[in-house]
Amino acid sequence: MEIRSFETLPSTQTYLIEQIHSDKFHPPVAVIANRQISGIGSRDNQWSGEEGNFFASIALFLDDLPEDLPLSSASIYFSFIMKRTLEELGEDVWLKWPNDFYLNDAKVGGTITKKIKDILVCGIGINLKNSQNGYSSLQSGISPKYLLDAYLKRLLEFPKWKQIFSEYKIEFDLSRRFSVHIENERKSLADACLCEDGSLIIGGKKVYSLR
């Protein structure tokens, strides 16, 4: 996979999408920046920061993704592979449904996915070193570029959704102590039922992880 590195970008995801739209970049491709000044977080919040933290986005053709992957749960898929990668590098993180990285009870990062025609773009931001955006950090010495290389190696093996989900559903119980924003309402995950496609049933309604 081609990797484009930058000192500073407003947003790795916005930049990658712009380059794809203008036909300058073609999947598979990844973008990483040392600094990000107006990154995109969940619910249009900003995710920015200085050198030492992880700011990267990846574009893949949909046809390259596992056939059994529900596109609505792509954020879980991409996030859990990153969670596995961080664990292998000695970091004790877990994934809160559907796209937030946590250290104990503190959020340290998140994932945003966006479909553009036949391409899926995944943006990931993680506070590796510095606590920013109102969140905690791993206080890790892992280099962002080293983490990206390790992550892409795992991601490009394209494990099946069934394999990822079998591990994630065990971890899902950790999410029950928290809540999630659904259609601008905060919903407790205490009694949520996790479905095989990564969606939840909360209060009798099926909710998808469209992040």
C-alpha positions in Angstrom: 0.0 0.0 0.0 1.2 3.5 -0.8 1.7 5.7 2.2 1.8 9.6 1.9 3.3 11.4 4.9 2.8 15.0 5.8 4.0 17.3 8.5 0.6 19.1 9.0 -2.8 18.6 7.5 -6.2 20.1 8.4 -7.6 16.5 8.4 -6.1 13.4 7.0 -9.6 12.1 6.1 -10.7 15.3 4.4 -7.5 15.5 2.5 -7.6 11.9 1.3 -11.2 12.3 0.2 -10.4 15.4 -1.8 -7.5 13.7 -3.5 -9.7 10.7 -4.4 -12.4 13.0 -5.8 -9.8 14.8 -7.9 -8.5 11.4 -9.1 -5.0 12.1 -7.7 -5.0 9.3 -5.2 -6.2 5.7 -5.9 -6.8 2.9 -3.3 -5.1 1.2 -1.7 -3.5 4.3 -0.1 -2.9 5.7 3.3 -2.2 9.3 4.6 -0.5 10.1 7.9 0.3 13.5 9.4 2.5 14.6 12.3 0.0 17.3 13.2 -3.7 17.7 12.4 -5.4 21.1 13.0 -9.1 20.5 12.2 -9.7 16.7 12.1 -13.1 15.2 12.1 -14.4 13.3 15.2 -17.7 11.7 16.1 -20.8 13.8 15.6 -18.8 16.5 13.8 -16.6 17.2 16.8 -13.0 18.1 16.1 -10.1 15.8 16.6 -6.8 17.6 16.3 -3.4 17.6 17.9 0.3 17.9 17.9 3.2 15.6 17.1 3.4 12.3 18.9 -0.3 11.4 18.4 -1.7 9.3 15.6 -3.6 10.9 12.7 -4.1 8.7 9.7 -6.6 7.8 7.0 -6.8 4.8 4.7 -8.7 4.2 1.5 -9.6 0.8 0.2 -11.9 -0.5 -2.6 -15.0 -2.1 -1.2 -14.3 -5.2 -3.4 -11.1 -5.7 -1.4 -12.9 -6.0 1.9 -14.1 -9.4 3.3 -17.3 -10.5 1.6 -19.0 -11.2 4.9 -18.3 -7.7 6.3 -21.6 -5.7 6.9 -20.7 -2.3 5.6 -22.7 -0.7 8.4 -20.2 -2.2 10.9 -17.0 -1.2 9.0 -16.1 1.1 11.9 -16.1 -1.9 14.3 -14.0 -3.9 11.9 -11.3 -1.3 11.3 -11.3 -0.3 15.0 -10.9 -3.8 16.4 -8.0 -4.5 14.1 -6.3 -1.4 15.4 -7.1 -2.5 19.0 -5.5 -5.9 18.3 -2.4 -4.1 16.8 -2.1 -1.8 19.9 -2.4 -4.8 22.2 0.4 -6.6 20.3 2.5 -3.5 20.9 1.9 -3.7 24.7 -1.0 -1.2 25.1 -4.0 -2.2 27.2 -6.9 -0.8 25.1 -10.4 -1.9 24.5 -13.1 -0.9 21.9 -16.3 0.8 23.1 -19.1 0.2 20.6 -18.8 1.1 17.9 -15.7 3.1 17.3 -14.0 4.5 20.4 -10.7 3.4 21.8 -10.6 3.3 25.6 -7.9 2.9 28.3 -9.7 1.8 31.4 -12.6 4.3 31.6 -11.0 7.0 29.5 -11.4 7.6 25.8 -8.1 7.9 23.9 -9.2 7.8 20.3 -11.7 6.8 17.7 -12.5 5.8 14.1 -14.6 7.4 11.4 -15.5 5.6 8.1 -17.1 7.0 5.0 -18.2 5.4 1.8 -17.4 7.2 -1.5 -18.8 5.3 -4.5 -16.9 2.0 -4.5 -14.3 3.2 -1.9 -14.3 3.1 1.8 -12.2 5.7 3.7 -11.3 5.1 7.3 -9.9 7.9 9.5 -8.3 7.0 12.8 -7.1 9.4 15.6 -5.4 8.1 18.8 -3.8 10.1 21.6 -0.7 8.0 21.8 1.4 10.5 23.8 -0.5 13.7 24.6 -3.9 14.2 26.2 -5.8 16.3 23.7 -9.4 17.1 22.5 -10.6 16.7 26.1 -9.6 13.1 26.2 -6.9 11.0 27.8 -3.8 9.4 26.2 -1.9 6.1 26.3 1.3 8.0 27.2 3.0 5.5 24.9 6.3 5.7 23.2 5.0 4.1 20.0 5.9 6.0 16.9 2.8 6.9 14.8 4.5 5.7 11.6 5.5 2.4 13.2 1.9 2.0 14.4 0.5 2.7 10.9 2.9 0.1 9.4 2.0 -2.5 12.0 -1.7 -1.8 11.5 -1.7 -2.0 7.7 0.1 -5.3 7.9 -2.7 -6.7 10.0 -5.5 -4.9 8.0 -4.3 -6.1 4.6 -4.6 -9.7 5.7 -8.3 -8.9 5.6 -9.5 -11.2 8.4 -13.2 -12.3 8.0 -15.9 -10.3 9.8 -16.9 -13.5 11.5 -13.4 -13.9 13.0 -13.3 -10.2 14.2 -16.8 -10.3 15.6 -16.2 -13.6 17.5 -13.5 -11.7 19.5 -15.3 -8.4 19.7 -18.6 -9.8 21.2 -16.7 -11.1 24.2 -15.3 -7.6 24.8 -18.6 -5.9 24.2 -19.6 -6.3 27.9 -17.1 -3.6 28.8 -19.3 -1.2 26.8 -22.4 -1.8 29.0 -21.1 0.7 31.7 -21.4 3.5 29.1 -23.9 5.2 26.8 -23.8 6.1 23.2 -25.3 8.9 21.1 -28.0 7.7 18.7 -29.9 10.3 16.7 -28.6 13.0 19.1 -30.0 11.1 22.1 -27.8 9.5 24.7 -28.7 5.8 25.2 -27.4 3.5 27.9 -25.7 0.3 26.6 -26.5 -1.5 29.9 -29.3 -3.7 28.3 -28.3 -3.5 24.7 -28.3 -6.7 22.7 -25.4 -7.1 20.2 -26.4 -8.7 16.9 -24.2 -10.8 14.6 -24.0 -8.0 12.1 -22.6 -5.6 14.7 -25.8 -3.7 15.2 -27.5 -3.3 18.6 -31.1 -3.7 19.7 -31.8 -1.0 22.3 -35.3 -0.5 23.6 -36.7 -2.7 20.9 -35.1 -0.7 18.1 -32.2 -1.9 15.9 -29.3 0.5 15.7 -26.4 0.4 13.3 -22.9 1.7 13.9 -22.9 4.1 11.0 -19.8 6.1 12.0 
